[in-house]
Amino acid sequence: GQLTATPEETFWRVAYHIAASEDKPASEIEETATQFYKMLVSLKFLPNSPNFTGAGTPLGQLAACFVLPISDDMGKKPSGIFQTLRDAALIQQTGGGNGFSFSSIRPSGSLVNSSAGKATGPIGFMRVFDHAFGEVAQGGTRRGANMAVLRIDHPDIESFITCKTRENAITNFNISVGITDAFMQAVENDEDWDLRFPDVHHPLYHDFDGTLEEAEAAGIPIITHKKVRARDLFDLIVFQAHHNGEPGMLFLDTANHTNPVPQLYKLQATNPCGEQWLGPYENCCLGSINLAQHFGVDHSVDWEKLRENTILATRFLDDVVDANAYVPAVPQLKEAALRNRRIGLGIMGLADLKYHVNVRYGSPAAEDFGSQVMEFVRFYAMKTSIELARERGPFPSIKGSIYDPENTIWQPPVSLIETQQYWGRPTIDWSEISEGIHRYGIRNAAQTTVAPTGTIATVAGCEGYGCEPVFALAYIRHVNDNGKDLKLTYTSPAFEQALLEAGIPEMDRQDILDQVIRDGSCQHIEAVPPEIRYTF
């Protein structure tokens, strides 16, 4: 219960540890650490939670989540089922979470030649993992989340979709179905759908390790175990998602169309929260710009401050890749991180910034505004990554990637939203990025990710987490205080400020807030000016 460090001391510990990873003289490291510290202590940017628990501590593990491969093997291969369970448990001990694709595990009931028994199947092994993670959570630094993915064409997919019907059946996993374009086409056309798996008894299968498509390409026969109506399977997903929020849907083909390193692997799974696709043993090196700290005068955006902090945050995250101790007992984690140097710079407080510029969340203008903000962040994150490639070298596996300077496949982004206005945003020129990649390459195979930011957005005091809308303008939070119901009243600072700027007297403002708490909205309150009702 005793204070071991002030917030300022904690921010300095993190800033210095990350800066110290740079190959510079001590005086320059101190200068970089000071820049990082000012950015952190002002809450303009925060890295993901493990930076605060791991930086400058014996733990040293700075990544929130990893993706681990699973082969159809009990443990002879490095990615065998129980070898992967061992690796995952070690990661869980550090507070990290894991994503897995169970799609390579043979269907339940399949014959196992070596034992003459029948296979457990992916759901059975999920339960083994789930129980093990529950035990590890008792002694870890924090409970690590997990994601289980199964392809829509796996013979056990129906059991997978319903495996969490009972709320306490599997408690340490989120689950998501890996969706293919072919399945969605079958749903649209109301066609039958084959549940298939490679012939596990074929000689070529013995040493095979890969996806269904790779098995077909290798000449391994694919056996159809069952035919189902595609729409029935889709309806089952929708029904279960409505029942308890799971499973989610991950679009495999869409992800692989934008895979930055297609020469290395097919993307099969994400981190537990689902925002970041990762290859085998790769990790989430995440941090978020706090847009609520980038307000400009007269309800504008401080674009210059946003540019400066995007540049500095990108350098910070690239340093995290080197500063991270990972999990020494699983060396593949560090190898994978250094090979592609993935980072994920995101945002939080987007809803706060929309309130500030008087843009209604969910409106066409809000879509345009969000597009403009994120394009700006992405542009300067990529520009900084190119500058880092010039200084420190590109990521090692750049040859054959979409950023290969000798054969660049990457194309500048094209907005899905027709631009209505720029909110004073400076002009950006994507040809600078194309030319920079051709000349220097790029330091990081991935640069941006919008994460949920549950913990760090709370620390930063954001009303809107990540890119999400504000939960409510005003509400009462009930907290269990040693068995007593402690009621904490929350009101939106932005909403209160808007009422104040509108010249509404204090007593009337309080009456408005009371009505919002009671009814959950300001839309019916005539005392609230129409322009405020529109924005909020």
Steps between C-alpha positions, in 0.01 A plus 500: 500500500801731507580729208814376321509761222320818407341530154787727397758246616317225313493701178874573533577131561317406180641789295860435601482122456364536146746776403793298636447241226636747244865471401596851610728675749357540853434870453290439189310218672418740783372753246282241323369372835404855593304538176323171562429597862340832405275322252396237756455722805281739298286199397535589132605140428501184708645158413309183583480389863794252501740790446404626844532159669808383309720797406792537740385203711634143527203382290608699194212368285339791315252334261133453581424215261651239272379256235630145530476230231344159568579194287312172482763340721518423872844653555768364269490819294587841654139602430348175627191525721665455838820680405282799409311463828833517684600814307160659560513428873839670527358805320196499729731511801625838379144632462496458122209364299501265203318442175483155339354343190384148583416438133795265438387252766327196349124463559369322807449129447774470237712187526847549651729238344771517768261410781208342311284745696272780394599867483380744764448777247558875533224570757633231733847650491354849546355376828842365603656839425216679677545301821878549495464875451258516790764349726780724370281807558507434872867595524562732204545876503158539342255266330593465134222477243497254209346470157405170335434497125353217292445511125144501371570185294642289787286190567464596869383856429143448623623379840745789511231762437292369792784408740434804721122476516539438872670809643739303724591233243818665365599806699852588385433531126330736262396304191477607136417320179748536214280604206599458133374689196374169358278447804346847479434439130328172589286684757405762245411234240327272753728207417617194687833522678761224537663435837840364398839394630815351345523119489699437820594149378660612175883460499556868419301608808751351746751784459251766390440816702286776352160625392228315309594686181865406547402135550310506170798660328727229644288228340340370821144378437229702677217298653150644531363390838159667474290732286294775664290788373723808512219723622420259786861522614497879470172519693652287776787750535253790515280321756794422730644850467163643602478251786828588670715711269699212350631384262651790314581484129851544359528535123801293397519591132457870570784487753733317263428741215679764710755274670823709495724192493321240283831330423529389864159368600123502460319695771278262698434662839486827691580619849227440765320830433490433126641830373843372393577214262838344579721229356648212703666620825443869416384747765296816550733797549225756552452857615238768445496873433257670738294722270335661803835671560514642148225761517567820308359848564144590398386135476776399260761222488861574593641327194858610565498350849346181357773483236777546757363237736435250221866527398626462857257215583609308191864524610397394851327185374791409272725523807261272691571224247865504616439577868260207547642196681216284360499152661857361488377140528312548170773646273275496192315802643801730482609361164158567347483851649839603365434342160203727418515768772121536507363794695143620541453871561134577559268761643271546799261781581367533146152564640645771726656675202174476305317668787763773499459575128117470525472189286226250582632145544353270233411777256647517145714792620630281785604228256683758292663653807616163634643417159690829487647455849610141449645571156706778657628271776575220255684733263738630767545157657610364162713805425677457835546127438669583168727751677586231757581261214740762367661534844489142627414280201170348378343195661710191414233311301415792272608311187191333356270710718253757367763765591788340306676803342584289193140387451266715708142370503376740768263768376397827670164473678183616330227627731163325493344829606453793263688791654268782606747726681843482657441675836813707443716192446828564321538342156675164486665350191505118487755509218754590772434161660526308173827676412637450852430125495665467158808682630542375858242227562304523824593414858177328605298243304184635667459847645144570620232318698190635675482309828217497761721694750289396800768556764704784354194703395378479860840621622494783243148606596353455152123499461518288184725192508693429181282606207177417686211729594457629855318250724260760642486874565419445867444194717535358849766235548440245777815380678516225761667673797551222756147378449345846474362650179718804431337724238733708285341762273665560164421780257665570165748790536449586133122513543531714811738735319259531206217595737726751672606659170133524401443726799263266685481589873650258754166391650357427153818310405465279806133436419602398145766263633251343742260438212779345291594266786136402541411459131837422339483770230480874443299470179161569659609785730375829358731703725797362307569713188437315169863523389615332822232234469624432146864457604432301819 
